[in-house]
């Protein structure tokens, strides 16, 4: 079931953002995490200890598992940050500070 | 486990101090039960930074206890160091002004005479110790003995290593006494624990446990916030703080006092303390306190201005009117011992406290004179 149909949503026109240089489509009002999920991406961070994959866990800003680099700023919570047209999203390795 | 249980020692409080008391009394051959109304490290232990410091202590009984404790922590680190994230990282106390530096160096000279390693660091040498410190500081003193553990892990591992019986989620409701007033155990909400010795290691809540035994002990909560940054590559190598921290710790003011204390952690985030205020057990968030922490830390380490703070936490230090803990037997109640009131130094002082308690519980001579720590040293109900 398409969730947009389920709630009768009529969002404004879609726009594009990039994930590691690849264009993906997002809708106004989505969070970065929602846009990535809609594009079929469920993991966008590697842990700093053992490089294990991470994506959304709690989805409400509490667990800090979904950290991602948006417009060169690392450690943003993908589940809280609204996606904007033209955003440059990058998967994050470790602390995201190039260590 | 319901019903009666008999052992040699009941320790009330499964924080860092209770865990250390359990370890050393158990290693003295006693059968020990550790009881807490919450989980292990659920009080002040779980809300601290895990500092094992000599640098902030003036010569006297607390410094003697810190030096003893530091040696015991180093011994324990041989066994448990990795598991408890023990780091002998050293402390660096910085002075912003020449006057501040003079005062700091005088303070350090007194500490050296008492057995502390305290090495003056000239302004132009500071960046070798801490490359990201702000420019223009007057100088510093390096304290190689300052160390750190992860406090919740440390408490848990010491409890496990002790082999003591651990009863969590069990509230002590009464201290049981014999007809002639001596301790014979505690009553809990799920049965009695019988023992001829009860150790009050209830930290900030030590006054309540003392009151259950019919004695007063003036432990008061002193609130502190810690600000936690996003994880970073290691940029802060030592525990770094401004010289005015020492005066803040020693202050008796109830009003908000903050002095920047900055340290990296093994896990990556930088911890920023330290605020102090006496506002009872109020757990509400304080923007002024946290803002002052952030501003102070950024003055020491300008790069922090661009680092995100992820969260804050708060805790209640067990404050005593004379800033010394209560350690040892309570002459008012035979069989009752206290090991609480360590204010913000309880993690560091836990090992020495546990050792001293084990020695006096077993009837031996303690490594340190316990007179300054006497639990009955306060005039009756001064506050």
Interface residues (C-beta under 8 A of the other chain):
Chain A: X48 X64 X67 X74 X75 X94 X95 X96 X97 X98 X99
Chain B: X230 X231 X232 X233 X268 X308 X310
